[in-house]
């Protein structure tokens, strides 16, 4: 779960600071260990595993879990709970996976970092977010990120440092 809420480098740094050494392929082994034992009693577990599988390069499994969470209320996968109301937490979490995991927009560090990896079923993703008082508009496709900000700001996009000018769209190829 730590890898869902924090950057991977942060988690690994904390583990190392506590005196532990991480073995090779620890992330994959740990992820599979818990996935094999999770009952998914909460629709939110699918979101966490969708994000973690994406991090681990298991794109098909990530997509499958994301879709299950996305359609959980529509298909009432919990067996009758939808009649009591929608699961707002999982609906919001699917937006997080779409923008932060598949769109690759990470706002946790000192600056916004963008490393997209769209599911093969998607051709593009458009969304806006407000980060530290700056409204950012993203148009992400397979090989380009188009950005617009309402204030001048710096971002890292696919390893490139980008300086945005207020209200001027910039296209970055990756």
mmCIF file of the C-alpha atoms, coordinates in Angstrom:
data_MODEL
# 
_entry.id   MODEL 
# 
loop_
_atom_site.group_PDB 
_atom_site.id 
_atom_site.type_symbol 
_atom_site.label_atom_id 
_atom_site.label_alt_id 
_atom_site.label_comp_id 
_atom_site.label_asym_id 
_atom_site.label_entity_id 
_atom_site.label_seq_id 
_atom_site.pdbx_PDB_ins_code 
_atom_site.Cartn_x 
_atom_site.Cartn_y 
_atom_site.Cartn_z 
_atom_site.occupancy 
_atom_site.B_iso_or_equiv 
_atom_site.pdbx_formal_charge 
_atom_site.auth_seq_id 
_atom_site.auth_comp_id 
_atom_site.auth_asym_id 
_atom_site.auth_atom_id 
_atom_site.pdbx_PDB_model_num 
ATOM 1   C CA . UNK A 1 1   ? 0.000   0.000   0.000   1.00 0.00 ? 1   UNK A CA 1 
ATOM 2   C CA . UNK A 1 2   ? 2.921   2.322   0.661   1.00 0.00 ? 2   UNK A CA 1 
ATOM 3   C CA . UNK A 1 3   ? 3.793   2.207   -3.033  1.00 0.00 ? 3   UNK A CA 1 
ATOM 4   C CA . UNK A 1 4   ? 0.280   3.390   -3.887  1.00 0.00 ? 4   UNK A CA 1 
ATOM 5   C CA . UNK A 1 5   ? 0.421   6.536   -1.742  1.00 0.00 ? 5   UNK A CA 1 
ATOM 6   C CA . UNK A 1 6   ? 4.127   7.446   -1.957  1.00 0.00 ? 6   UNK A CA 1 
ATOM 7   C CA . UNK A 1 7   ? 6.741   7.629   -4.701  1.00 0.00 ? 7   UNK A CA 1 
ATOM 8   C CA . UNK A 1 8   ? 8.694   4.413   -5.147  1.00 0.00 ? 8   UNK A CA 1 
ATOM 9   C CA . UNK A 1 9   ? 12.020  6.156   -4.446  1.00 0.00 ? 9   UNK A CA 1 
ATOM 10  C CA . UNK A 1 10  ? 10.628  7.475   -1.146  1.00 0.00 ? 10  UNK A CA 1 
ATOM 11  C CA . UNK A 1 11  ? 9.505   4.044   0.007   1.00 0.00 ? 11  UNK A CA 1 
ATOM 12  C CA . UNK A 1 12  ? 12.798  2.424   -0.952  1.00 0.00 ? 12  UNK A CA 1 
ATOM 13  C CA . UNK A 1 13  ? 14.725  5.206   0.794   1.00 0.00 ? 13  UNK A CA 1 
ATOM 14  C CA . UNK A 1 14  ? 12.712  4.682   3.999   1.00 0.00 ? 14  UNK A CA 1 
ATOM 15  C CA . UNK A 1 15  ? 13.264  0.914   3.886   1.00 0.00 ? 15  UNK A CA 1 
ATOM 16  C CA . UNK A 1 16  ? 16.993  1.391   3.325   1.00 0.00 ? 16  UNK A CA 1 
ATOM 17  C CA . UNK A 1 17  ? 17.182  3.986   6.137   1.00 0.00 ? 17  UNK A CA 1 
ATOM 18  C CA . UNK A 1 18  ? 15.699  1.373   8.506   1.00 0.00 ? 18  UNK A CA 1 
ATOM 19  C CA . UNK A 1 19  ? 18.633  -0.899  7.660   1.00 0.00 ? 19  UNK A CA 1 
ATOM 20  C CA . UNK A 1 20  ? 16.929  -3.325  5.297   1.00 0.00 ? 20  UNK A CA 1 
ATOM 21  C CA . UNK A 1 21  ? 18.271  -4.465  1.942   1.00 0.00 ? 21  UNK A CA 1 
ATOM 22  C CA . UNK A 1 22  ? 15.723  -5.176  -0.742  1.00 0.00 ? 22  UNK A CA 1 
ATOM 23  C CA . UNK A 1 23  ? 16.295  -8.356  -2.768  1.00 0.00 ? 23  UNK A CA 1 
ATOM 24  C CA . UNK A 1 24  ? 16.091  -8.456  -6.529  1.00 0.00 ? 24  UNK A CA 1 
ATOM 25  C CA . UNK A 1 25  ? 12.535  -8.501  -7.871  1.00 0.00 ? 25  UNK A CA 1 
ATOM 26  C CA . UNK A 1 26  ? 11.162  -7.803  -4.375  1.00 0.00 ? 26  UNK A CA 1 
ATOM 27  C CA . UNK A 1 27  ? 8.368   -5.581  -5.737  1.00 0.00 ? 27  UNK A CA 1 
ATOM 28  C CA . UNK A 1 28  ? 7.063   -8.193  -8.171  1.00 0.00 ? 28  UNK A CA 1 
ATOM 29  C CA . UNK A 1 29  ? 7.229   -10.996 -5.597  1.00 0.00 ? 29  UNK A CA 1 
ATOM 30  C CA . UNK A 1 30  ? 5.552   -8.908  -2.900  1.00 0.00 ? 30  UNK A CA 1 
ATOM 31  C CA . UNK A 1 31  ? 2.827   -7.708  -5.252  1.00 0.00 ? 31  UNK A CA 1 
ATOM 32  C CA . UNK A 1 32  ? 2.023   -11.233 -6.453  1.00 0.00 ? 32  UNK A CA 1 
ATOM 33  C CA . UNK A 1 33  ? 2.095   -12.617 -2.896  1.00 0.00 ? 33  UNK A CA 1 
ATOM 34  C CA . UNK A 1 34  ? -0.593  -10.207 -1.728  1.00 0.00 ? 34  UNK A CA 1 
ATOM 35  C CA . UNK A 1 35  ? -2.626  -10.265 -4.930  1.00 0.00 ? 35  UNK A CA 1 
ATOM 36  C CA . UNK A 1 36  ? -2.936  -14.063 -4.606  1.00 0.00 ? 36  UNK A CA 1 
ATOM 37  C CA . UNK A 1 37  ? -4.358  -13.607 -1.091  1.00 0.00 ? 37  UNK A CA 1 
ATOM 38  C CA . UNK A 1 38  ? -6.639  -10.605 -1.590  1.00 0.00 ? 38  UNK A CA 1 
ATOM 39  C CA . UNK A 1 39  ? -10.371 -11.296 -1.637  1.00 0.00 ? 39  UNK A CA 1 
ATOM 40  C CA . UNK A 1 40  ? -11.278 -7.842  -3.056  1.00 0.00 ? 40  UNK A CA 1 
ATOM 41  C CA . UNK A 1 41  ? -14.004 -7.389  -0.454  1.00 0.00 ? 41  UNK A CA 1 
ATOM 42  C CA . UNK A 1 42  ? -13.672 -3.699  -1.242  1.00 0.00 ? 42  UNK A CA 1 
ATOM 43  C CA . UNK A 1 43  ? -13.838 -2.361  -4.779  1.00 0.00 ? 43  UNK A CA 1 
ATOM 44  C CA . UNK A 1 44  ? -10.984 -0.033  -3.810  1.00 0.00 ? 44  UNK A CA 1 
ATOM 45  C CA . UNK A 1 45  ? -8.554  -2.970  -3.640  1.00 0.00 ? 45  UNK A CA 1 
ATOM 46  C CA . UNK A 1 46  ? -8.846  -3.307  -7.415  1.00 0.00 ? 46  UNK A CA 1 
ATOM 47  C CA . UNK A 1 47  ? -7.724  0.310   -7.777  1.00 0.00 ? 47  UNK A CA 1 
ATOM 48  C CA . UNK A 1 48  ? -4.640  -0.210  -5.628  1.00 0.00 ? 48  UNK A CA 1 
ATOM 49  C CA . UNK A 1 49  ? -3.698  -3.367  -7.502  1.00 0.00 ? 49  UNK A CA 1 
ATOM 50  C CA . UNK A 1 50  ? -4.361  -1.695  -10.873 1.00 0.00 ? 50  UNK A CA 1 
ATOM 51  C CA . UNK A 1 51  ? -1.877  1.042   -9.939  1.00 0.00 ? 51  UNK A CA 1 
ATOM 52  C CA . UNK A 1 52  ? 0.725   -1.363  -8.542  1.00 0.00 ? 52  UNK A CA 1 
ATOM 53  C CA . UNK A 1 53  ? 0.481   -3.716  -11.512 1.00 0.00 ? 53  UNK A CA 1 
ATOM 54  C CA . UNK A 1 54  ? 1.011   -0.731  -13.828 1.00 0.00 ? 54  UNK A CA 1 
ATOM 55  C CA . UNK A 1 55  ? 4.140   0.188   -11.831 1.00 0.00 ? 55  UNK A CA 1 
ATOM 56  C CA . UNK A 1 56  ? 5.371   -3.385  -12.211 1.00 0.00 ? 56  UNK A CA 1 
ATOM 57  C CA . UNK A 1 57  ? 4.767   -3.473  -15.973 1.00 0.00 ? 57  UNK A CA 1 
ATOM 58  C CA . UNK A 1 58  ? 1.773   -5.828  -15.789 1.00 0.00 ? 58  UNK A CA 1 
ATOM 59  C CA . UNK A 1 59  ? -0.301  -3.645  -18.106 1.00 0.00 ? 59  UNK A CA 1 
ATOM 60  C CA . UNK A 1 60  ? -2.987  -6.187  -19.025 1.00 0.00 ? 60  UNK A CA 1 
ATOM 61  C CA . UNK A 1 61  ? -3.649  -7.093  -15.399 1.00 0.00 ? 61  UNK A CA 1 
ATOM 62  C CA . UNK A 1 62  ? -3.695  -3.408  -14.465 1.00 0.00 ? 62  UNK A CA 1 
ATOM 63  C CA . UNK A 1 63  ? -6.261  -2.708  -17.176 1.00 0.00 ? 63  UNK A CA 1 
ATOM 64  C CA . UNK A 1 64  ? -8.442  -5.655  -16.129 1.00 0.00 ? 64  UNK A CA 1 
ATOM 65  C CA . UNK A 1 65  ? -8.517  -4.539  -12.476 1.00 0.00 ? 65  UNK A CA 1 
ATOM 66  C CA . UNK A 1 66  ? -9.153  -0.918  -13.470 1.00 0.00 ? 66  UNK A CA 1 
ATOM 67  C CA . UNK A 1 67  ? -12.135 -1.925  -15.629 1.00 0.00 ? 67  UNK A CA 1 
ATOM 68  C CA . UNK A 1 68  ? -13.570 -4.072  -12.854 1.00 0.00 ? 68  UNK A CA 1 
ATOM 69  C CA . UNK A 1 69  ? -13.396 -1.113  -10.471 1.00 0.00 ? 69  UNK A CA 1 
ATOM 70  C CA . UNK A 1 70  ? -14.731 1.319   -13.070 1.00 0.00 ? 70  UNK A CA 1 
ATOM 71  C CA . UNK A 1 71  ? -17.793 -0.824  -13.768 1.00 0.00 ? 71  UNK A CA 1 
ATOM 72  C CA . UNK A 1 72  ? -18.242 -2.088  -10.202 1.00 0.00 ? 72  UNK A CA 1 
ATOM 73  C CA . UNK A 1 73  ? -21.444 -0.142  -9.559  1.00 0.00 ? 73  UNK A CA 1 
ATOM 74  C CA . UNK A 1 74  ? -22.857 -0.609  -13.028 1.00 0.00 ? 74  UNK A CA 1 
ATOM 75  C CA . UNK A 1 75  ? -22.557 -4.388  -12.791 1.00 0.00 ? 75  UNK A CA 1 
ATOM 76  C CA . UNK A 1 76  ? -23.165 -4.402  -9.010  1.00 0.00 ? 76  UNK A CA 1 
ATOM 77  C CA . UNK A 1 77  ? -20.195 -6.726  -8.478  1.00 0.00 ? 77  UNK A CA 1 
ATOM 78  C CA . UNK A 1 78  ? -20.665 -6.570  -4.695  1.00 0.00 ? 78  UNK A CA 1 
ATOM 79  C CA . UNK A 1 79  ? -24.018 -8.323  -4.999  1.00 0.00 ? 79  UNK A CA 1 
ATOM 80  C CA . UNK A 1 80  ? -26.708 -5.830  -4.098  1.00 0.00 ? 80  UNK A CA 1 
ATOM 81  C CA . UNK A 1 81  ? -24.867 -2.872  -2.579  1.00 0.00 ? 81  UNK A CA 1 
ATOM 82  C CA . UNK A 1 82  ? -25.409 -0.561  -5.562  1.00 0.00 ? 82  UNK A CA 1 
ATOM 83  C CA . UNK A 1 83  ? -29.073 -0.245  -4.570  1.00 0.00 ? 83  UNK A CA 1 
ATOM 84  C CA . UNK A 1 84  ? -27.787 1.480   -1.420  1.00 0.00 ? 84  UNK A CA 1 
ATOM 85  C CA . UNK A 1 85  ? -25.892 4.033   -3.509  1.00 0.00 ? 85  UNK A CA 1 
ATOM 86  C CA . UNK A 1 86  ? -22.799 4.366   -5.652  1.00 0.00 ? 86  UNK A CA 1 
ATOM 87  C CA . UNK A 1 87  ? -19.351 3.846   -4.193  1.00 0.00 ? 87  UNK A CA 1 
ATOM 88  C CA . UNK A 1 88  ? -17.998 7.373   -4.523  1.00 0.00 ? 88  UNK A CA 1 
ATOM 89  C CA . UNK A 1 89  ? -14.544 6.386   -3.247  1.00 0.00 ? 89  UNK A CA 1 
ATOM 90  C CA . UNK A 1 90  ? -13.938 3.920   -6.044  1.00 0.00 ? 90  UNK A CA 1 
ATOM 91  C CA . UNK A 1 91  ? -15.331 6.339   -8.641  1.00 0.00 ? 91  UNK A CA 1 
ATOM 92  C CA . UNK A 1 92  ? -12.872 9.027   -7.502  1.00 0.00 ? 92  UNK A CA 1 
ATOM 93  C CA . UNK A 1 93  ? -10.071 6.484   -7.353  1.00 0.00 ? 93  UNK A CA 1 
ATOM 94  C CA . UNK A 1 94  ? -10.667 5.470   -10.970 1.00 0.00 ? 94  UNK A CA 1 
ATOM 95  C CA . UNK A 1 95  ? -10.038 9.112   -11.915 1.00 0.00 ? 95  UNK A CA 1 
ATOM 96  C CA . UNK A 1 96  ? -6.807  8.985   -9.933  1.00 0.00 ? 96  UNK A CA 1 
ATOM 97  C CA . UNK A 1 97  ? -5.662  5.874   -11.834 1.00 0.00 ? 97  UNK A CA 1 
ATOM 98  C CA . UNK A 1 98  ? -6.598  7.456   -15.179 1.00 0.00 ? 98  UNK A CA 1 
ATOM 99  C CA . UNK A 1 99  ? -4.703  10.697  -14.531 1.00 0.00 ? 99  UNK A CA 1 
ATOM 100 C CA . UNK A 1 100 ? -1.869  9.739   -12.188 1.00 0.00 ? 100 UNK A CA 1 
ATOM 101 C CA . UNK A 1 101 ? -1.136  6.173   -13.203 1.00 0.00 ? 101 UNK A CA 1 
ATOM 102 C CA . UNK A 1 102 ? -2.056  5.934   -16.896 1.00 0.00 ? 102 UNK A CA 1 
ATOM 103 C CA . UNK A 1 103 ? -1.615  9.660   -17.595 1.00 0.00 ? 103 UNK A CA 1 
ATOM 104 C CA . UNK A 1 104 ? 1.538   9.524   -15.465 1.00 0.00 ? 104 UNK A CA 1 
ATOM 105 C CA . UNK A 1 105 ? 1.004   12.861  -13.702 1.00 0.00 ? 105 UNK A CA 1 
ATOM 106 C CA . UNK A 1 106 ? 2.783   12.750  -10.338 1.00 0.00 ? 106 UNK A CA 1 
ATOM 107 C CA . UNK A 1 107 ? 2.247   15.764  -8.070  1.00 0.00 ? 107 UNK A CA 1 
ATOM 108 C CA . UNK A 1 108 ? 3.904   14.341  -4.932  1.00 0.00 ? 108 UNK A CA 1 
ATOM 109 C CA . UNK A 1 109 ? 7.380   15.857  -5.328  1.00 0.00 ? 109 UNK A CA 1 
ATOM 110 C CA . UNK A 1 110 ? 8.709   19.392  -5.537  1.00 0.00 ? 110 UNK A CA 1 
ATOM 111 C CA . UNK A 1 111 ? 7.495   19.713  -9.106  1.00 0.00 ? 111 UNK A CA 1 
ATOM 112 C CA . UNK A 1 112 ? 4.965   17.986  -11.311 1.00 0.00 ? 112 UNK A CA 1 
ATOM 113 C CA . UNK A 1 113 ? 6.453   15.006  -13.156 1.00 0.00 ? 113 UNK A CA 1 
ATOM 114 C CA . UNK A 1 114 ? 4.705   13.490  -16.180 1.00 0.00 ? 114 UNK A CA 1 
ATOM 115 C CA . UNK A 1 115 ? 5.543   10.002  -17.489 1.00 0.00 ? 115 UNK A CA 1 
ATOM 116 C CA . UNK A 1 116 ? 2.520   8.747   -19.425 1.00 0.00 ? 116 UNK A CA 1 
ATOM 117 C CA . UNK A 1 117 ? 1.740   5.147   -20.170 1.00 0.00 ? 117 UNK A CA 1 
ATOM 118 C CA . UNK A 1 118 ? -1.724  5.006   -21.687 1.00 0.00 ? 118 UNK A CA 1 
ATOM 119 C CA . UNK A 1 119 ? -3.479  1.653   -21.859 1.00 0.00 ? 119 UNK A CA 1 
ATOM 120 C CA . UNK A 1 120 ? -3.287  0.259   -25.381 1.00 0.00 ? 120 UNK A CA 1 
ATOM 121 C CA . UNK A 1 121 ? -7.076  0.641   -25.601 1.00 0.00 ? 121 UNK A CA 1 
ATOM 122 C CA . UNK A 1 122 ? -6.800  4.454   -25.265 1.00 0.00 ? 122 UNK A CA 1 
ATOM 123 C CA . UNK A 1 123 ? -5.651  6.852   -27.979 1.00 0.00 ? 123 UNK A CA 1 
ATOM 124 C CA . UNK A 1 124 ? -5.607  9.963   -25.832 1.00 0.00 ? 124 UNK A CA 1 
ATOM 125 C CA . UNK A 1 125 ? -6.469  11.349  -22.425 1.00 0.00 ? 125 UNK A CA 1 
ATOM 126 C CA . UNK A 1 126 ? -7.545  14.946  -21.728 1.00 0.00 ? 126 UNK A CA 1 
ATOM 127 C CA . UNK A 1 127 ? -7.959  16.419  -18.261 1.00 0.00 ? 127 UNK A CA 1 
ATOM 128 C CA . UNK A 1 128 ? -7.258  19.467  -16.095 1.00 0.00 ? 128 UNK A CA 1 
ATOM 129 C CA . UNK A 1 129 ? -5.940  19.630  -12.552 1.00 0.00 ? 129 UNK A CA 1 
ATOM 130 C CA . UNK A 1 130 ? -5.004  22.422  -10.202 1.00 0.00 ? 130 UNK A CA 1 
ATOM 131 C CA . UNK A 1 131 ? -1.631  21.953  -8.510  1.00 0.00 ? 131 UNK A CA 1 
ATOM 132 C CA . UNK A 1 132 ? -0.140  24.465  -6.069  1.00 0.00 ? 132 UNK A CA 1 
ATOM 133 C CA . UNK A 1 133 ? -2.381  27.213  -7.435  1.00 0.00 ? 133 UNK A CA 1 
ATOM 134 C CA . UNK A 1 134 ? -1.627  26.496  -11.108 1.00 0.00 ? 134 UNK A CA 1 
ATOM 135 C CA . UNK A 1 135 ? -4.367  25.179  -13.396 1.00 0.00 ? 135 UNK A CA 1 
ATOM 136 C CA . UNK A 1 136 ? -2.804  22.647  -15.772 1.00 0.00 ? 136 UNK A CA 1 
ATOM 137 C CA . UNK A 1 137 ? -4.513  21.257  -18.876 1.00 0.00 ? 137 UNK A CA 1 
ATOM 138 C CA . UNK A 1 138 ? -3.182  17.950  -20.234 1.00 0.00 ? 138 UNK A CA 1 
ATOM 139 C CA . UNK A 1 139 ? -3.777  16.393  -23.642 1.00 0.00 ? 139 UNK A CA 1 
ATOM 140 C CA . UNK A 1 140 ? -1.841  13.139  -23.647 1.00 0.00 ? 140 UNK A CA 1 
ATOM 141 C CA . UNK A 1 141 ? -1.568  10.841  -26.656 1.00 0.00 ? 141 UNK A CA 1 
ATOM 142 C CA . UNK A 1 142 ? 0.701   7.926   -27.519 1.00 0.00 ? 142 UNK A CA 1 
ATOM 143 C CA . UNK A 1 143 ? 3.732   10.079  -28.307 1.00 0.00 ? 143 UNK A CA 1 
ATOM 144 C CA . UNK A 1 144 ? 2.904   13.637  -27.270 1.00 0.00 ? 144 UNK A CA 1 
ATOM 145 C CA . UNK A 1 145 ? 1.891   15.615  -24.226 1.00 0.00 ? 145 UNK A CA 1 
ATOM 146 C CA . UNK A 1 146 ? 0.248   18.984  -24.863 1.00 0.00 ? 146 UNK A CA 1 
ATOM 147 C CA . UNK A 1 147 ? 0.282   21.252  -21.836 1.00 0.00 ? 147 UNK A CA 1 
ATOM 148 C CA . UNK A 1 148 ? -1.258  24.583  -20.983 1.00 0.00 ? 148 UNK A CA 1 
ATOM 149 C CA . UNK A 1 149 ? -0.997  26.383  -17.649 1.00 0.00 ? 149 UNK A CA 1 
ATOM 150 C CA . UNK A 1 150 ? -2.723  29.514  -16.414 1.00 0.00 ? 150 UNK A CA 1 
ATOM 151 C CA . UNK A 1 151 ? 0.550   30.631  -14.727 1.00 0.00 ? 151 UNK A CA 1 
ATOM 152 C CA . UNK A 1 152 ? 4.190   30.152  -15.708 1.00 0.00 ? 152 UNK A CA 1 
ATOM 153 C CA . UNK A 1 153 ? 5.480   26.937  -14.192 1.00 0.00 ? 153 UNK A CA 1 
ATOM 154 C CA . UNK A 1 154 ? 8.124   24.223  -14.552 1.00 0.00 ? 154 UNK A CA 1 
ATOM 155 C CA . UNK A 1 155 ? 7.444   20.520  -15.014 1.00 0.00 ? 155 UNK A CA 1 
ATOM 156 C CA . UNK A 1 156 ? 9.367   17.407  -15.863 1.00 0.00 ? 156 UNK A CA 1 
ATOM 157 C CA . UNK A 1 157 ? 7.864   15.576  -18.850 1.00 0.00 ? 157 UNK A CA 1 
ATOM 158 C CA . UNK A 1 158 ? 9.363   12.240  -19.911 1.00 0.00 ? 158 UNK A CA 1 
ATOM 159 C CA . UNK A 1 159 ? 12.714  13.242  -18.445 1.00 0.00 ? 159 UNK A CA 1 
ATOM 160 C CA . UNK A 1 160 ? 12.696  16.705  -20.040 1.00 0.00 ? 160 UNK A CA 1 
ATOM 161 C CA . UNK A 1 161 ? 12.603  19.875  -17.941 1.00 0.00 ? 161 UNK A CA 1 
ATOM 162 C CA . UNK A 1 162 ? 9.803   22.059  -19.366 1.00 0.00 ? 162 UNK A CA 1 
ATOM 163 C CA . UNK A 1 163 ? 9.136   25.731  -18.655 1.00 0.00 ? 163 UNK A CA 1 
ATOM 164 C CA . UNK A 1 164 ? 5.540   26.655  -19.457 1.00 0.00 ? 164 UNK A CA 1 
ATOM 165 C CA . UNK A 1 165 ? 4.532   30.206  -20.288 1.00 0.00 ? 165 UNK A CA 1 
ATOM 166 C CA . UNK A 1 166 ? 1.125   31.241  -18.998 1.00 0.00 ? 166 UNK A CA 1 
ATOM 167 C CA . UNK A 1 167 ? -1.725  30.431  -21.400 1.00 0.00 ? 167 UNK A CA 1 
ATOM 168 C CA . UNK A 1 168 ? 0.564   29.147  -24.177 1.00 0.00 ? 168 UNK A CA 1 
ATOM 169 C CA . UNK A 1 169 ? 0.202   25.536  -25.212 1.00 0.00 ? 169 UNK A CA 1 
ATOM 170 C CA . UNK A 1 170 ? 3.414   23.546  -25.450 1.00 0.00 ? 170 UNK A CA 1 
ATOM 171 C CA . UNK A 1 171 ? 3.794   20.135  -27.083 1.00 0.00 ? 171 UNK A CA 1 
ATOM 172 C CA . UNK A 1 172 ? 6.396   17.650  -25.869 1.00 0.00 ? 172 UNK A CA 1 
ATOM 173 C CA . UNK A 1 173 ? 7.175   14.472  -27.797 1.00 0.00 ? 173 UNK A CA 1 
ATOM 174 C CA . UNK A 1 174 ? 8.190   11.404  -25.839 1.00 0.00 ? 174 UNK A CA 1 
# 
